[in-house]
Structures are given as structure tokens and as C-alpha cells.
Amino acid sequence: MERIDKPGCPVCYRKDGIRTCEDCRRWHDTNPHLLENNTSVYQYNAAAKELVARWKYRGDYILLQALKNDVQEKWVKKGMKGQMLVTVPLSVEREKERGFNQSEAIIHLLGEKPVQLFERTHNEKQSKKGKKERMLAENPFKLIEPISSPVVIVDDIYTTGRTVRHMASLLRKNGCPSVSSFTIFR
């Protein structure tokens, strides 16, 4: 596992580069201050991809425990302990298929309480879409409970940032003052 100790991009935690990346600049031009920033623990490389496949898709749930120390250390180091942690919802079918929600599992790993503010409106898999398809996708979430305090969206992988930005847009439109995200992989 390749830890990200010094991200190149301070917004999305992309490892390469030395300043805000092109993708984040485009996001900012489109919708400034939607997402404050993302923090990730590891680079999403071949080893991470295999771990995620075993953990998330093949039911080897206990593998998450192998990451516990690094994940908790990053969480505390970034000063996120005690913040409101929002889960990324799965469709009913997907959660039944997996037997767990990866976002909730990460929040429990952190020793925190998950908050469910969203429902998924359809069940298309993001992992099966390319970058362009993800960027053009309609918002698959529905906000079920507006919130007026800052939140952190927790997920397993930050790829394009589309998932957390879909959620952030609904939160911000409904009074949430600040939205950040925390992911295990970037």
C-alpha cells in the first residue's frame, strides 16, 4: 500500500503535481466552493485495487481491519475526529448483494457514528463507467434530511470526485455550510 503523505493537489489529494490539479480547477470554475477538500490515505494502485476487489466485491470484509491504524491515524492527524460523517448510500440491491455498505464500514472503523442523509435514486454502478460518463451522469442521490452544520462525506475511493460533488451540491443547496470528504484511496 502506498501512503499519501504529501498530496500534490490540496483539494482532491491527487499525489502527482505540486498545486491544484487541472480537474479541481475545472470543478472550481464550474461550481466554486462546492467541496472544501478531500483527504485520502493511500494511492489507488494495483495492490489497492486487489484489496478493494476482495473486500468490497468478494465479501472479505475483515481486510478493512488491516488498514485500521493508517486510516485512523490520518483521520486524527487531519483534525476530522468528532465531525458529522455522512455515508454514501448504496441501492437496496447493491447492499443486499455485498452484505454491507463500504462507507458505513469505514466510519465504524474510525470509531464514529454514520449519518444517513441520502437515498440513491437509481442503481447504476460508477465503477463500470469511464471518466466522461461519470462526469455527465445525473445526480443519483436524493437528500432526505437537510443539515445546517459542516459534514464529511466518507467513501472508499475518490476517482473523479463526481460522487462526493453530487452529494455536496444537494447539501450546499439546502443550507450545509461546508462539505469535505474522506476516502481510503485516491
Legacy VTK file of the C-alpha trace (Angstrom):
# vtk DataFile Version 3.0
C-alpha trace
ASCII
DATASET POLYDATA
POINTS 186 float
0.000 0.000 0.000
1.347 3.390 -0.979
0.507 6.041 1.618
-0.144 9.601 0.531
1.760 11.738 2.993
2.121 14.851 0.847
-0.572 15.308 -1.776
0.237 17.257 -4.906
-3.266 18.725 -5.127
-4.543 20.198 -1.847
-8.158 19.892 -2.996
-8.538 16.286 -4.201
-5.366 14.730 -2.711
-4.020 13.643 -6.089
-0.453 12.614 -5.417
1.222 13.947 -8.562
1.789 17.658 -9.165
2.612 20.494 -6.806
-0.555 22.600 -6.817
-4.286 22.441 -7.507
-4.766 19.987 -10.385
-6.488 20.713 -13.673
-9.576 18.694 -12.708
-10.037 20.649 -9.476
-9.550 23.952 -11.272
-12.310 22.919 -13.704
-14.559 21.895 -10.802
-13.908 25.256 -9.154
-14.720 27.143 -12.358
-17.995 25.242 -12.684
-19.107 25.425 -9.080
-16.722 27.178 -6.672
-16.532 26.079 -3.038
-18.841 23.105 -3.524
-16.375 20.721 -1.884
-13.795 22.136 0.513
-11.353 19.268 0.003
-10.800 15.534 0.033
-8.348 13.634 2.216
-7.152 10.155 1.241
-4.907 7.669 2.980
-3.483 5.627 0.083
-2.800 5.855 -3.622
-5.198 3.669 -5.635
-2.641 1.376 -7.262
-2.622 -2.313 -8.275
-2.327 -3.543 -4.667
-5.176 -1.283 -3.565
-7.327 -2.387 -6.487
-6.886 -6.037 -5.493
-7.652 -5.275 -1.831
-10.822 -3.360 -2.792
-11.946 -6.179 -5.082
-11.524 -8.751 -2.314
-13.043 -6.544 0.401
-15.907 -4.859 -1.414
-16.885 -7.306 -4.159
-15.863 -10.729 -2.842
-17.001 -10.313 0.758
-13.627 -10.448 2.514
-14.876 -7.844 4.997
-12.123 -8.402 7.566
-9.472 -6.981 5.170
-10.552 -3.477 6.166
-9.059 -4.122 9.605
-5.586 -4.339 8.027
-5.885 -0.638 7.161
-7.252 0.472 10.527
-4.120 2.056 12.028
-3.229 4.115 8.937
-6.837 5.183 8.353
-7.374 6.237 11.973
-4.005 7.997 12.102
-4.807 10.089 9.006
-8.285 10.837 10.350
-6.936 12.189 13.630
-3.972 13.970 12.013
-6.302 15.896 9.672
-8.420 17.031 12.647
-11.608 15.344 11.489
-12.382 13.422 14.670
-15.844 14.191 16.026
-17.226 15.704 12.817
-20.541 14.658 11.281
-19.812 11.724 8.933
-22.201 11.190 6.056
-22.499 7.845 4.308
-22.654 7.306 0.569
-25.806 5.247 0.091
-25.971 2.071 -1.946
-29.030 0.877 -3.781
-31.028 -1.733 -1.879
-29.938 -4.345 -4.437
-26.238 -3.487 -4.154
-26.237 -3.504 -0.355
-28.041 -6.846 -0.329
-25.527 -8.215 -2.849
-22.488 -7.074 -0.807
-23.924 -7.538 2.654
-22.599 -4.157 3.834
-22.160 -0.513 2.873
-18.465 0.308 2.441
-18.967 3.907 3.561
-20.576 2.811 6.833
-17.845 0.216 7.345
-15.159 2.908 7.090
-16.994 5.176 9.516
-17.264 2.319 12.023
-13.544 1.622 11.502
-12.931 5.233 12.553
-14.924 4.636 15.734
-17.512 7.195 14.655
-21.265 7.141 14.077
-22.515 7.182 10.465
-25.202 9.687 9.469
-27.523 8.817 6.592
-28.806 11.916 4.841
-29.261 10.476 1.339
-31.094 7.861 -0.678
-29.930 6.550 -4.029
-32.437 7.226 -6.809
-31.040 4.597 -9.193
-28.519 1.790 -9.027
-26.031 2.319 -11.853
-22.531 1.189 -10.923
-19.972 4.005 -11.007
-17.123 1.507 -11.270
-18.380 0.417 -14.695
-18.328 3.964 -16.109
-15.461 5.836 -17.700
-14.459 9.361 -16.671
-16.611 11.095 -19.291
-19.681 9.025 -18.391
-19.188 9.792 -14.683
-18.823 13.496 -15.332
-22.021 13.653 -17.407
-24.121 11.422 -15.141
-27.225 12.787 -13.492
-27.215 13.123 -9.736
-28.150 9.656 -8.408
-28.885 10.924 -4.891
-31.838 12.435 -3.075
-31.285 14.414 0.127
-33.719 13.098 2.725
-32.639 15.315 5.601
-31.145 18.810 5.172
-28.354 19.694 7.581
-27.071 23.080 8.729
-23.701 22.035 10.136
-20.454 21.064 8.360
-20.172 17.453 7.177
-17.582 14.988 5.911
-18.671 12.504 3.251
-16.876 9.180 3.726
-16.258 6.748 0.858
-13.747 4.132 -0.160
-12.315 5.634 -3.379
-12.086 9.152 -4.797
-11.750 8.728 -8.562
-13.212 11.728 -10.384
-14.863 13.332 -7.361
-18.260 13.109 -9.002
-19.943 11.097 -6.244
-18.973 13.461 -3.429
-19.727 16.516 -5.560
-23.218 15.226 -6.395
-23.848 14.873 -2.674
-22.152 18.184 -1.830
-24.319 20.065 -4.324
-27.502 18.861 -2.622
-26.128 19.597 0.831
-24.960 23.097 -0.076
-28.237 23.971 -1.849
-30.051 23.031 1.345
-28.044 25.047 3.862
-24.966 22.992 4.700
-22.121 25.486 5.236
-19.169 23.197 4.469
-18.627 19.808 2.831
-15.377 17.825 2.816
-14.684 14.208 2.028
-12.505 11.448 3.430
-11.598 8.388 1.384
-9.244 5.497 1.914
-7.970 5.578 -1.668
-7.219 8.274 -4.233
LINES 1 187
186 0 1 2 3 4 5 6 7 8 9 10 11 12 13 14 15 16 17 18 19 20 21 22 23 24 25 26 27 28 29 30 31 32 33 34 35 36 37 38 39 40 41 42 43 44 45 46 47 48 49 50 51 52 53 54 55 56 57 58 59 60 61 62 63 64 65 66 67 68 69 70 71 72 73 74 75 76 77 78 79 80 81 82 83 84 85 86 87 88 89 90 91 92 93 94 95 96 97 98 99 100 101 102 103 104 105 106 107 108 109 110 111 112 113 114 115 116 117 118 119 120 121 122 123 124 125 126 127 128 129 130 131 132 133 134 135 136 137 138 139 140 141 142 143 144 145 146 147 148 149 150 151 152 153 154 155 156 157 158 159 160 161 162 163 164 165 166 167 168 169 170 171 172 173 174 175 176 177 178 179 180 181 182 183 184 185
